[in-house]
Amino acid sequence: MAESFILIPGRTSEQGCGISEGKFQEKYQSQINTLQVSPGDMQRLGLIKGDRVRLTSEGGQVEVSVVSAPKDELPDGILFIAYGDLSCRLMSADTHGSGMPTSKGIDVTMDILARS
């Protein structure tokens, strides 16, 4: 059953370090292809590191693996993913006249696809 969340895309320090090695290297790719979920939501949903989920928003749909966010960094009900290809697929095309799509506070549903 799909659960509703708010997705906050952003930059990570590891992503910043990884870009100096190249966007197609493991360090960078692991950041942009991993969804951080609060420890409370991980436990409540029975998720473990590496499980696959589908996120669906008004703008699109992606499949991604999950990790637990560092303790006290992400409240329950909020998801985080580093800016990249997957986060952009979830953004709406509507720019509200600014020329830039809304990239924070995206309403998403999450379905569990596969458990590790």
C-alpha positions, 0 to 999 in steps of 0.5 A: 500500500502506498504511503504519502510523504514529502520529498526534499531534494538537496545537495549533500557534502558527499555529492560535492566531494564526489563531483570532483571525481566525476559525475559517473563515478560511484561516489557521486552516483550513490548519492543521487540514486539513494533515498534517505528515509527517517529511522522511524519510518524505516522501522515502521515500514520494515525497511532495511538499507538497499530495499527498493521503493517506487516514488510517485509525484505529480511530475513523474515516477522513479525507483530507488534504493533506501538508506536510513537517514542519520539519527535526528537529521530527518523527521518522520514523514519527510524523505531526502534525495540528493539533486540528480536525474531521479530527483528531477524526474519527480519535479513538476514542469510548472515553474510558477512563472519563475523559470525554475521548477519547484524542487522542495516539498514535493508530495510523493507516495512511496510503494515498497518494491523489493526487500534486500 
